[in-house]
Amino acid sequence: MPYFDAASSAPLHPVARQALQAALDEGWADPARLYREGRRARMLLDAARETAAAAVGCRPDELVFTSSGTRAVHAGIAGAMAGRRRVGGHLVVSAVEHSAVLHAAEGFAATEVPVARTGAVDPAAFGAALRDDTALACLQSANHEVGTEQPVAEVASVCRTAGVPLLVDAAQSLAWGPVAGDWSLLAASAHKWGGPAGVGLLAVRKGVRFSSQGPVDERESGRAPGFENIPAIVAAAASLRAVRDEAAAESARLRALVDRIRTRVPELVPDVEVVGDPVRRLPHLVTFSCLYVDGETVLHELDRAGFSVSSGSSCTSSTLTPSHVLRAMGVLSEGNVRVSLPLGTAEEEVDRFLEVLPGVVADVRRRLDAPASAVPSPAPGSLVVDSLGKRCPVPVIELAKVIGDVPVGGTVTVLSDDEAARLDIPAWCEMRDQEYVGEQPAERGTAYVVRRRG
């Protein structure tokens, strides 16, 4: 049964399993103690730190292990902001950062840097957001939803010139190689590269002003209090080294499989938008959105067919609003499917996915073939579509059904109280070469106006 959601959590690597089992017998003692068992545990912890630091590209004494990647992000942001409180309380982030970063930024005066339709920031725009009171900047190395790689080295250079430290969330990319550029702090999570869950890492370069917040003790340089989970840490470091050894070959192989998906899905399924940068992207991840599709149903049907995939669509049970990443990019969110291939994915599994997907999408579209509630407005050449109370993708379906009923230059006004319509209607216009006039206030919901071009 193919598992295609490695971006959420990768399967435990065989090396991690072996290292974990061995370390359970050898690494149970307190590494702070001087007796034999404690010294043995300390040796395992130090060796794991050296291995992880080599993979990150930092000194071992710059790296600490945390209880998760989220904890590493929160500790890194809080510590850096506190360490530079005399500079100010301003924080700069990209609009597509992981929710862990955006949640950590909520307690500060934050500026979100917009992204292009590919999901990448412009280094010049990022630099323009830096101020005299900016204490910290944050930028992911690669996006977790669409796979776009960020220009970290260029942004790090801009930040360095401005005297602002840069924290990099490297959770999605660290398995594939070290993060380039003169970054100041870096966070990552072991379960993203095939290590055990419950292990994160935080690197803080020497010279970065940092003041640990929250509970502090003598462990992990005072930056991650509590007894270290040495067996899990050993397994995390061992698996990181293992996936790095495989990275070159697997990157080329998985990139070819993802290229096949990127090319074939639009050929096999009508009305699909493949999102994310087509070149500067992670090798194992591809995201596409299907018009006129209920994302939750698509995921359920693919699961029934044996494929575990993820989605940033608002039409899923886990969220009532579109993915903030897709919203920031201005791309279609309805019917969104994210495929992220784990190491070892077979070519036959991808071929089978491409066989199953068209039928799944076609079946869901047939189920959602609801008639449009179109009411002529007083103005000639215009229609009003009442989609109030209907969730995505129904407002876009009804718009698509009636756009041909108005003359070229005429308008269709869609009334909707679904938050996803604010993103999906402009995205539909972009795909269909229609003019999105804008939104207007309405007695209920919002009125979205579209002008027919042809």
C-alpha positions in Angstrom: 0.0 0.0 0.0 2.0 3.1 -1.2 2.6 5.8 1.4 3.0 9.1 -0.4 3.1 11.5 2.5 6.8 11.6 3.5 6.7 15.4 3.8 4.4 14.9 6.9 6.5 12.1 8.4 8.9 9.7 6.7 8.8 6.0 7.5 11.4 4.9 10.0 14.7 4.2 8.2 16.1 0.7 8.7 19.3 2.2 10.1 17.3 4.2 12.6 15.6 1.0 13.8 18.9 -0.8 14.3 20.5 2.1 16.1 17.5 2.6 18.3 17.4 -1.0 19.4 21.2 -1.0 20.1 21.0 2.3 22.0 18.2 1.1 24.2 20.6 -1.4 25.7 23.6 1.0 25.9 22.2 4.5 26.3 19.7 4.3 29.2 21.9 5.9 31.9 22.3 9.6 32.8 25.0 11.1 30.6 25.7 13.7 33.3 27.0 11.0 35.7 30.7 9.9 36.0 30.3 6.2 36.5 30.7 3.7 33.7 27.1 3.6 32.5 26.9 7.3 32.5 30.1 7.7 30.6 28.9 5.2 28.0 25.7 7.2 27.6 27.7 10.4 27.2 29.8 8.9 24.5 26.7 7.9 22.5 25.2 11.4 22.9 28.5 13.1 21.9 28.9 10.9 18.9 25.3 11.6 17.8 25.9 15.3 18.2 29.0 15.1 16.1 27.2 13.2 13.4 24.3 15.6 13.3 26.5 18.6 13.3 28.5 17.3 10.4 25.3 16.9 8.4 24.1 20.4 9.4 27.4 22.0 8.7 28.1 23.5 12.2 30.2 22.8 15.2 29.1 20.1 17.6 29.0 22.6 20.5 26.6 24.8 18.4 23.9 22.1 18.2 21.4 20.8 20.8 18.8 18.2 20.6 15.2 19.1 21.4 12.0 17.2 21.9 10.6 18.1 18.4 11.2 20.3 15.4 8.4 22.6 16.7 10.1 22.9 20.0 13.4 23.7 18.2 11.7 26.5 16.2 10.0 28.0 19.2 13.1 27.8 21.3 15.2 29.3 18.5 12.9 32.2 17.9 12.3 33.0 21.5 16.0 32.7 22.4 17.2 34.9 19.5 14.5 37.5 20.1 15.3 37.7 23.8 19.0 37.8 23.1 18.6 40.8 20.9 15.9 42.6 22.8 18.0 45.8 22.9 17.8 45.9 19.1 14.0 45.8 19.1 11.1 43.4 18.9 10.6 43.2 15.2 10.6 39.8 13.3 10.5 39.1 9.6 9.1 35.9 8.2 8.0 34.7 4.8 4.3 34.3 4.1 4.7 30.6 3.5 6.6 29.5 6.6 5.4 26.4 8.5 2.7 27.1 11.0 5.2 26.4 13.8 7.2 29.5 12.8 4.1 31.6 12.3 2.7 30.6 15.7 6.0 31.4 17.4 6.0 34.8 15.7 2.6 35.7 17.1 4.0 37.2 20.2 6.1 39.7 18.3 5.7 42.6 15.8 6.1 40.5 12.6 6.3 41.4 9.0 5.3 38.7 6.4 7.2 38.9 3.2 5.0 38.0 0.2 6.0 35.3 -2.3 5.7 34.8 -6.0 3.2 32.4 -7.6 6.0 29.8 -7.4 6.1 30.2 -3.6 9.6 31.7 -3.5 10.5 35.0 -1.8 12.4 37.8 -3.6 15.7 38.4 -1.7 15.4 42.1 -2.4 11.8 42.2 -1.0 13.0 40.3 2.0 15.8 42.8 2.6 13.4 45.7 2.2 11.3 44.3 5.1 14.3 44.4 7.5 14.3 47.5 9.8 16.5 49.0 12.4 14.6 47.3 15.1 14.5 43.9 13.4 15.9 41.3 15.9 15.5 38.2 13.8 14.5 36.9 10.3 13.1 33.5 9.5 13.0 31.6 6.2 12.4 28.0 5.4 14.9 26.2 3.2 12.1 24.5 1.2 8.4 24.7 1.4 6.6 21.8 3.1 3.4 22.0 0.9 4.7 22.7 -2.6 8.4 21.8 -2.4 9.7 25.2 -3.6 13.3 25.8 -2.5 13.9 29.3 -1.1 16.9 31.4 -2.0 18.4 31.0 1.5 22.0 31.9 0.6 20.9 35.2 -1.0 18.6 36.1 1.9 21.3 35.2 4.4 23.7 37.5 2.7 21.1 40.3 2.8 20.5 39.7 6.5 24.2 39.5 7.3 24.7 42.9 5.6 21.9 44.3 7.7 23.2 42.7 10.9 20.2 40.6 11.4 20.5 36.8 12.2 18.6 34.4 10.0 16.8 31.3 11.4 16.3 28.6 8.8 13.6 26.0 9.2 15.3 23.1 7.4 12.9 20.3 8.3 12.0 19.5 4.7 15.4 19.8 3.1 18.0 18.5 5.6 17.8 14.9 4.4 18.9 16.1 0.9 21.9 18.1 1.9 23.2 21.0 4.1 21.6 24.4 3.9 23.7 26.8 1.9 24.5 30.3 3.0 25.7 32.2 6.1 22.6 31.4 8.3 22.7 32.0 12.0 20.2 29.5 13.5 18.8 26.3 12.0 16.0 24.0 13.2 14.9 20.5 11.9 13.0 17.4 12.9 14.1 13.8 12.8 10.8 12.3 11.7 11.0 14.2 8.4 14.2 12.3 7.4 13.3 8.8 8.7 14.4 9.2 12.3 12.1 8.6 15.3 9.5 11.1 16.2 10.2 13.2 19.3 13.7 14.4 18.3 14.5 17.8 16.9 17.6 19.8 16.6 18.6 23.4 17.0 21.9 24.9 15.8 22.9 28.4 17.0 26.1 29.7 15.5 28.8 31.1 17.8 28.4 34.9 18.1 24.6 34.9 17.8 23.1 36.7 20.8 20.8 34.1 22.4 19.0 33.9 25.7 17.2 30.7 26.5 13.6 31.2 27.6 11.4 29.0 29.8 12.8 26.3 32.0 16.6 26.0 32.0 18.9 23.4 33.4 22.4 22.2 32.8 21.5 19.9 29.9 21.9 20.7 26.2 23.7 24.0 26.9 20.6 25.1 28.8 18.6 25.4 25.6 16.6 22.1 25.8 16.0 21.2 29.4 15.1 17.7 30.6 16.7 14.2 30.4 17.9 13.5 26.9 16.2 10.6 25.0 19.6 9.1 24.0 18.3 6.1 22.1 16.0 8.2 19.9 18.8 10.8 19.5 21.3 8.1 18.4 18.7 6.7 16.0 18.0 10.2 14.6 21.7 10.9 14.0 22.3 7.5 12.4 19.4 7.8 10.1 20.4 11.3 9.0 23.8 10.1 8.1 22.3 7.1 6.2 19.8 9.2 4.2 22.6 11.6 3.3 24.7 8.7 2.0 21.7 7.8 -0.2 20.7 11.3 -1.1 22.5 11.8 -4.5 21.2 8.6 -6.0 17.7 8.8 -4.5 17.4 12.5 -5.4 17.9 11.8 -9.1 15.6 8.8 -9.1 12.8 10.4 -7.2 13.1 13.6 -9.2 12.5 11.6 -12.3 9.3 10.0 -10.8 8.1 13.4 -9.7 8.7 14.9 -13.1 6.6 12.1 -14.5 3.7 13.1 -12.2 4.1 16.8 -13.0 3.9 16.0 -16.7 1.3 13.3 -16.8 -1.3 14.6 -14.3 -2.3 17.6 -16.5 -2.4 15.3 -19.5 -4.6 12.7 -17.8 -6.8 15.0 -15.7 -8.5 18.0 -17.2 -8.5 21.4 -15.4 -5.4 20.8 -13.2 -2.9 23.3 -11.9 0.5 22.0 -10.9 1.9 24.4 -8.3 5.3 25.2 -7.0 8.6 26.0 -8.7 9.2 23.5 -11.6 13.0 23.7 -11.2 14.1 24.9 -7.8 12.2 22.4 -5.7 12.6 19.3 -3.5 13.2 16.1 -5.5 10.4 14.1 -3.9 7.4 16.4 -3.7 4.8 17.5 -6.1 1.5 19.4 -5.5 -1.4 19.9 -7.8 -5.0 21.3 -7.6 -8.0 20.0 -9.5 -10.8 22.3 -10.4 -14.4 21.3 -9.3 -13.3 18.7 -6.8 -14.0 18.2 -3.1 -10.5 17.7 -1.6 -11.7 15.6 1.3 -13.5 13.2 -1.0 -10.5 12.9 -3.3 -8.2 12.0 -0.3 -10.7 9.4 0.9 -11.1 7.8 -2.5 -7.3 7.7 -3.0 -7.0 6.1 0.4 -9.5 3.5 -0.5 -7.5 2.8 -3.7 -4.4 2.3 -1.5 -2.6 5.7 -1.7 -1.9 7.9 1.3 -1.5 11.5 0.2 -2.0 14.9 1.8 -3.7 18.1 0.9 -3.7 21.8 1.5 -7.2 22.2 0.3 -9.9 23.9 2.4 -12.3 21.1 1.4 -10.9 18.7 4.0 -12.1 17.8 7.4 -9.0 19.2 9.2 -9.5 22.8 8.2 -12.2 25.2 7.1 -9.9 27.7 5.5 -7.4 27.3 2.6 -3.8 26.6 3.2 -2.0 29.8 4.1 0.8 28.6 1.7 -1.6 28.3 -1.3 -3.3 31.5 -0.3 0.0 33.4 -0.2 0.9 32.0 -3.6 -2.4 33.0 -5.1 -3.0 29.5 -6.6 -6.0 27.2 -6.7 -6.7 25.5 -3.4 -9.7 23.4 -4.1 -9.0 19.7 -4.9 -5.4 20.1 -3.7 -3.2 16.9 -3.6 0.3 16.8 -2.2 2.4 13.7 -3.2 5.7 13.3 -1.3 7.6 10.1 -2.1 9.6 8.4 0.6 13.0 6.8 -0.1 12.7 3.6 -2.1 9.4 4.4 -3.8 9.0 2.0 -6.7 8.3 3.2 -10.3 5.4 0.8 -10.5 3.7 2.5 -7.5 3.9 5.9 -9.3 2.5 4.3 -12.5 -0.4 2.8 -10.5 -1.1 6.2 -9.0 -1.3 7.8 -12.4 -3.7 5.0 -13.5 -6.0 5.5 -10.5 -6.1 9.3 -10.2 -8.1 10.2 -13.4 -11.0 7.9 -12.5 -11.1 9.2 -8.9 -11.2 12.8 -10.0 -13.8 12.2 -12.7 -16.0 10.3 -10.2 -15.8 13.1 -7.6 -16.7 15.7 -10.3 -19.7 13.7 -11.3 -20.9 13.6 -7.7 -20.6 17.4 -7.4 -22.4 18.2 -10.7 -24.9 20.5 -8.9 -27.0 23.0 -11.0 -26.1 26.6 -10.7 -28.4 29.0 -8.9 -28.2 31.7 -11.6 -30.5 34.7 -11.3 -30.4 37.4 -14.0 -29.6 40.8 -12.5 -31.1 44.1 -13.8 -28.0 44.9 -15.7 -27.9 43.4 -19.2 -25.1 41.0 -19.9 -24.7 40.0 -16.2 -25.6 37.1 -14.0 -25.7 36.6 -10.2 -24.9 33.2 -8.9 -26.1 32.6 -5.4 -23.7 30.1 -3.7 -24.3 31.2 -0.2 -24.0 28.3 2.3 -22.1 26.1 -0.2 -18.6 25.0 0.4 -15.8 24.7 -2.1 -15.6 23.7 -4.9 -19.3 24.4 -5.5 -19.0 28.2 -6.0 -16.4 27.7 -8.7 -18.4 24.9 -10.3 -21.4 27.2 -10.6 -19.3 30.0 -11.9 -17.9 27.7 -14.6 -21.3 26.6 -15.7 -22.7 30.0 -16.3 -19.8 32.0 -17.6 -20.8 31.0 -21.2 -24.3 32.4 -20.7 -23.1 36.0 -20.6 -21.7 37.8 -23.7 -18.0 38.7 -24.0 -17.6 41.7 -21.7 -20.5 40.6 -19.5 -20.0 39.8 -15.9 -20.9 37.0 -13.4 -21.2 37.9 -9.8 -20.7 35.0 -7.4 -22.2 35.4 -3.9 -20.3 33.2 -1.4 -19.7 33.0 2.3 -17.0 30.3 1.9 -13.5 31.6 2.7 -12.0 29.5 0.0 -13.8 31.4 -2.7 -11.6 34.4 -2.1 -8.7 32.4 -3.4 -10.3 29.9 -5.7 -12.3 32.3 -7.9 -9.2 34.5 -8.8 -7.2 31.3 -9.4 -10.0 29.9 -11.7 -9.9 33.2 -13.7 -6.1 32.8 -14.1 -6.5 29.3 -15.4 -9.4 30.1 -17.7 -8.1 33.4 -19.0 -11.1 35.3 -17.6 -10.9 38.7 -15.9 -11.2 38.8 -12.2 -12.7 42.2 -11.5 -12.6 42.0 -7.7 -14.8 41.5 -4.7 -17.6 43.7 -3.3 -19.5 43.8 0.0 -22.8 42.0 0.0 -25.7 41.8 2.4 -24.5 38.2 3.2 -21.0 36.9 2.4 -19.0 38.5 -0.4 -19.7 39.3 -4.1 -16.9 38.1 -6.4 -17.2 39.7 -9.9 -15.8 38.0 -13.0 -15.8 39.5 -16.5 -15.9 37.2 -19.6 -13.1 37.7 -22.0 -14.0 35.1 -24.6 
